[in-house]
């Protein structure tokens, strides 16, 4: 179900000519990180103590997806 939602979202995003996506995901949410990686997202860093949840600081992983077409000059 989540994969289908991501596929539908990516279709809408590319149809609207959005070329770059950035997202943050809890560093301890391994399932979500693997799902995003399945669709080509790359980790670009960690934001330490990004949020304080239930009295604990939580790190977030920053992820990036480049949807631009490949440059035909290469």
C-alpha positions as CSV (number, residue, x, y, z in Angstrom):
1,X,0.0,0.0,0.0
2,X,2.8,2.5,0.9
3,X,4.6,1.7,-2.3
4,X,1.5,2.4,-4.4
5,X,1.0,5.7,-2.6
6,X,4.6,6.7,-3.3
7,X,4.3,5.7,-7.0
8,X,1.1,7.8,-7.3
9,X,2.8,10.7,-5.6
10,X,5.9,10.5,-7.8
11,X,3.7,10.5,-10.9
12,X,1.9,13.6,-9.7
13,X,5.1,15.3,-8.7
14,X,6.8,14.6,-12.1
15,X,3.6,15.7,-14.0
16,X,3.9,19.0,-12.2
17,X,7.6,19.3,-13.3
18,X,9.0,19.1,-9.7
19,X,12.6,18.0,-10.1
20,X,14.0,17.6,-6.6
21,X,12.5,16.2,-3.5
22,X,13.8,16.5,0.1
23,X,12.4,14.8,3.1
24,X,13.2,14.1,6.8
25,X,12.6,10.8,8.4
26,X,13.2,9.7,12.0
27,X,16.7,8.0,12.0
28,X,15.2,5.1,13.9
29,X,12.4,4.5,11.4
30,X,14.4,1.9,9.4
31,X,11.4,0.6,7.5
32,X,10.6,4.0,6.1
33,X,14.2,4.7,5.2
34,X,14.4,1.4,3.3
35,X,11.1,2.2,1.5
36,X,12.4,5.6,0.4
37,X,15.7,4.1,-0.7
38,X,13.7,1.6,-2.8
39,X,12.4,4.6,-4.8
40,X,15.8,6.2,-5.3
41,X,16.1,8.5,-2.3
42,X,19.6,9.0,-1.0
43,X,20.7,9.9,2.5
44,X,22.4,13.3,2.5
45,X,23.0,13.7,6.3
46,X,21.7,13.6,9.8
47,X,20.0,16.4,11.7
48,X,20.8,15.7,15.3
49,X,18.3,16.4,18.0
50,X,15.9,17.6,15.3
51,X,12.8,17.2,17.5
52,X,12.1,16.6,21.1
53,X,9.5,13.8,21.4
54,X,8.2,12.6,24.8
55,X,11.2,14.3,26.5
56,X,13.8,12.7,24.2
57,X,15.7,14.3,21.4
58,X,15.3,12.4,18.1
59,X,17.7,12.5,15.2
60,X,16.3,12.8,11.7
61,X,17.8,11.5,8.5
62,X,17.8,13.9,5.6
63,X,17.0,12.3,2.2
64,X,17.0,13.6,-1.4
65,X,15.6,12.4,-4.7
66,X,16.7,14.0,-8.0
67,X,14.0,13.6,-10.7
68,X,15.7,15.7,-13.3
69,X,16.3,13.9,-16.7
70,X,19.8,12.9,-17.4
71,X,21.8,15.5,-19.2
72,X,22.1,14.2,-22.8
73,X,25.5,15.9,-23.3
74,X,27.3,13.3,-21.2
